[in-house]
Amino acid sequence: GVRLVGSEMCIRDRTYTVRKYIKETENPDWELVVKRLKQTTKIRDWDTTPFVVLGNSLLKLGQKEEALVAYKKGMDNLEDGDPYEKSMLEHMDRVEKSEDVTKLERLRPMDVE
């Protein structure tokens, strides 16, 4: 299986590794996922995908406001007129209106769109 420990995980590959771990693990350790992604977004603050995966992971922990902040930061990295912005805005609207964010569908990262 995929492990999320060890300093050998370089930042560039961390988002990929975390996404693989989420996909292949029945009950991911969402706290660990969030911790790893927060480290990644500090360094790759220009990259939208880690912020989207972070937002999705925060929702799994029921952290609605923090998730919205992560999505917003990811959206700020998009080029003007990027079609993915519409998906992000629609998803953020669903998050804001949701009573139980832990049950929401995740926002698909734009490299999967």
Short mmCIF file of the C-alpha atoms (twelve columns), coordinates in Angstrom:
data_MODEL
# 
_entry.id   MODEL 
# 
loop_
_atom_site.group_PDB 
_atom_site.id 
_atom_site.type_symbol 
_atom_site.label_atom_id 
_atom_site.label_alt_id 
_atom_site.label_comp_id 
_atom_site.label_asym_id 
_atom_site.label_seq_id 
_atom_site.Cartn_x 
_atom_site.Cartn_y 
_atom_site.Cartn_z 
_atom_site.pdbx_PDB_model_num 
ATOM 1   C CA . GLY A 1   0.000   0.000  0.000   1 
ATOM 2   C CA . VAL A 2   0.906   3.654  -0.173  1 
ATOM 3   C CA . ARG A 3   2.440   5.174  2.943   1 
ATOM 4   C CA . LEU A 4   2.376   8.838  3.886   1 
ATOM 5   C CA . VAL A 5   5.387   8.864  6.164   1 
ATOM 6   C CA . GLY A 6   9.048   9.553  5.698   1 
ATOM 7   C CA . SER A 7   11.072  12.534 4.653   1 
ATOM 8   C CA . GLU A 8   11.948  10.862 1.348   1 
ATOM 9   C CA . MET A 9   8.644   12.050 -0.080  1 
ATOM 10  C CA . CYS A 10  9.628   15.044 -2.179  1 
ATOM 11  C CA . ILE A 11  7.180   17.897 -2.292  1 
ATOM 12  C CA . ARG A 12  6.675   17.687 -6.044  1 
ATOM 13  C CA . ASP A 13  5.378   14.137 -5.778  1 
ATOM 14  C CA . ARG A 14  3.514   14.538 -2.503  1 
ATOM 15  C CA . THR A 15  0.133   15.533 -3.964  1 
ATOM 16  C CA . TYR A 16  0.245   12.536 -6.312  1 
ATOM 17  C CA . THR A 17  1.223   10.204 -3.456  1 
ATOM 18  C CA . VAL A 18  -1.527  11.549 -1.200  1 
ATOM 19  C CA . ARG A 19  -4.130  11.174 -3.954  1 
ATOM 20  C CA . LYS A 20  -2.977  7.592  -4.593  1 
ATOM 21  C CA . TYR A 21  -3.198  6.860  -0.849  1 
ATOM 22  C CA . ILE A 22  -6.763  8.264  -0.694  1 
ATOM 23  C CA . LYS A 23  -7.818  6.207  -3.721  1 
ATOM 24  C CA . GLU A 24  -6.238  2.945  -2.514  1 
ATOM 25  C CA . THR A 25  -7.092  3.155  1.192   1 
ATOM 26  C CA . GLU A 26  -10.509 2.105  2.471   1 
ATOM 27  C CA . ASN A 27  -10.498 4.444  5.489   1 
ATOM 28  C CA . PRO A 28  -7.823  7.094  4.948   1 
ATOM 29  C CA . ASP A 29  -6.332  8.913  7.926   1 
ATOM 30  C CA . TRP A 30  -7.802  12.291 6.974   1 
ATOM 31  C CA . GLU A 31  -5.896  14.137 9.718   1 
ATOM 32  C CA . LEU A 32  -2.608  12.856 8.278   1 
ATOM 33  C CA . VAL A 33  -3.737  13.663 4.734   1 
ATOM 34  C CA . VAL A 34  -4.574  17.241 5.784   1 
ATOM 35  C CA . LYS A 35  -1.230  17.599 7.566   1 
ATOM 36  C CA . ARG A 36  0.709   16.452 4.488   1 
ATOM 37  C CA . LEU A 37  -1.285  18.667 2.128   1 
ATOM 38  C CA . LYS A 38  -0.864  21.728 4.361   1 
ATOM 39  C CA . GLN A 39  2.909   21.180 4.151   1 
ATOM 40  C CA . THR A 40  2.634   20.877 0.374   1 
ATOM 41  C CA . THR A 41  0.524   24.011 -0.085  1 
ATOM 42  C CA . LYS A 42  3.049   26.082 1.886   1 
ATOM 43  C CA . ILE A 43  5.683   25.254 -0.722  1 
ATOM 44  C CA . ARG A 44  3.528   24.828 -3.845  1 
ATOM 45  C CA . ASP A 45  1.297   27.801 -3.069  1 
ATOM 46  C CA . TRP A 46  0.954   28.533 -6.801  1 
ATOM 47  C CA . ASP A 47  -0.563  25.105 -7.608  1 
ATOM 48  C CA . THR A 48  -4.356  24.673 -7.575  1 
ATOM 49  C CA . THR A 49  -4.549  20.872 -7.238  1 
ATOM 50  C CA . PRO A 50  -3.084  20.502 -3.702  1 
ATOM 51  C CA . PHE A 51  -5.549  23.120 -2.447  1 
ATOM 52  C CA . VAL A 52  -8.476  21.254 -4.048  1 
ATOM 53  C CA . VAL A 53  -7.403  17.931 -2.522  1 
ATOM 54  C CA . LEU A 54  -6.847  19.719 0.818   1 
ATOM 55  C CA . GLY A 55  -10.358 21.213 0.647   1 
ATOM 56  C CA . ASN A 56  -11.852 17.798 -0.126  1 
ATOM 57  C CA . SER A 57  -9.942  16.252 2.782   1 
ATOM 58  C CA . LEU A 58  -11.014 18.976 5.209   1 
ATOM 59  C CA . LEU A 59  -14.633 18.264 4.258   1 
ATOM 60  C CA . LYS A 60  -14.116 14.635 5.298   1 
ATOM 61  C CA . LEU A 61  -13.208 16.000 8.744   1 
ATOM 62  C CA . GLY A 62  -16.276 18.264 8.748   1 
ATOM 63  C CA . GLN A 63  -14.143 21.420 8.581   1 
ATOM 64  C CA . LYS A 64  -16.348 23.442 6.272   1 
ATOM 65  C CA . GLU A 65  -14.813 26.910 6.740   1 
ATOM 66  C CA . GLU A 66  -11.224 25.684 6.397   1 
ATOM 67  C CA . ALA A 67  -12.206 23.740 3.278   1 
ATOM 68  C CA . LEU A 68  -13.707 26.857 1.704   1 
ATOM 69  C CA . VAL A 69  -10.497 28.780 2.453   1 
ATOM 70  C CA . ALA A 70  -8.450  26.041 0.751   1 
ATOM 71  C CA . TYR A 71  -10.711 26.029 -2.324  1 
ATOM 72  C CA . LYS A 72  -10.529 29.840 -2.523  1 
ATOM 73  C CA . LYS A 73  -6.725  29.784 -2.391  1 
ATOM 74  C CA . GLY A 74  -6.710  27.167 -5.141  1 
ATOM 75  C CA . MET A 75  -9.088  29.245 -7.236  1 
ATOM 76  C CA . ASP A 76  -6.866  32.309 -6.818  1 
ATOM 77  C CA . ASN A 77  -4.145  30.384 -8.675  1 
ATOM 78  C CA . LEU A 78  -6.244  29.904 -11.812 1 
ATOM 79  C CA . GLU A 79  -5.714  31.996 -14.924 1 
ATOM 80  C CA . ASP A 80  -8.475  34.475 -15.719 1 
ATOM 81  C CA . GLY A 81  -11.220 32.739 -17.670 1 
ATOM 82  C CA . ASP A 82  -10.120 29.216 -16.699 1 
ATOM 83  C CA . PRO A 83  -13.176 26.960 -17.231 1 
ATOM 84  C CA . TYR A 84  -12.336 25.066 -13.995 1 
ATOM 85  C CA . GLU A 85  -13.289 28.177 -12.018 1 
ATOM 86  C CA . LYS A 86  -16.975 27.463 -12.748 1 
ATOM 87  C CA . SER A 87  -16.662 23.952 -11.258 1 
ATOM 88  C CA . MET A 88  -14.942 25.381 -8.194  1 
ATOM 89  C CA . LEU A 89  -17.568 28.086 -7.664  1 
ATOM 90  C CA . GLU A 90  -20.430 25.591 -8.021  1 
ATOM 91  C CA . HIS A 91  -18.758 23.212 -5.572  1 
ATOM 92  C CA . MET A 92  -18.069 25.987 -3.043  1 
ATOM 93  C CA . ASP A 93  -21.731 26.977 -3.267  1 
ATOM 94  C CA . ARG A 94  -22.768 23.375 -2.479  1 
ATOM 95  C CA . VAL A 95  -20.343 23.337 0.465   1 
ATOM 96  C CA . GLU A 96  -21.742 26.596 1.863   1 
ATOM 97  C CA . LYS A 97  -25.331 25.289 1.637   1 
ATOM 98  C CA . SER A 98  -24.588 21.811 2.993   1 
ATOM 99  C CA . GLU A 99  -25.673 20.745 6.459   1 
ATOM 100 C CA . ASP A 100 -23.278 17.769 6.518   1 
ATOM 101 C CA . VAL A 101 -20.188 18.442 4.418   1 
ATOM 102 C CA . THR A 102 -18.726 15.022 5.212   1 
ATOM 103 C CA . LYS A 103 -21.248 13.468 2.800   1 
ATOM 104 C CA . LEU A 104 -20.596 15.809 -0.140  1 
ATOM 105 C CA . GLU A 105 -19.110 14.539 -3.392  1 
ATOM 106 C CA . ARG A 106 -15.502 15.639 -3.698  1 
ATOM 107 C CA . LEU A 107 -14.475 18.274 -6.203  1 
ATOM 108 C CA . ARG A 108 -12.530 16.563 -8.960  1 
ATOM 109 C CA . PRO A 109 -9.087  18.153 -9.379  1 
ATOM 110 C CA . MET A 110 -8.746  19.922 -12.711 1 
ATOM 111 C CA . ASP A 111 -6.174  17.449 -13.997 1 
ATOM 112 C CA . VAL A 112 -8.951  14.843 -13.850 1 
ATOM 113 C CA . GLU A 113 -11.582 17.045 -15.526 1 
# 
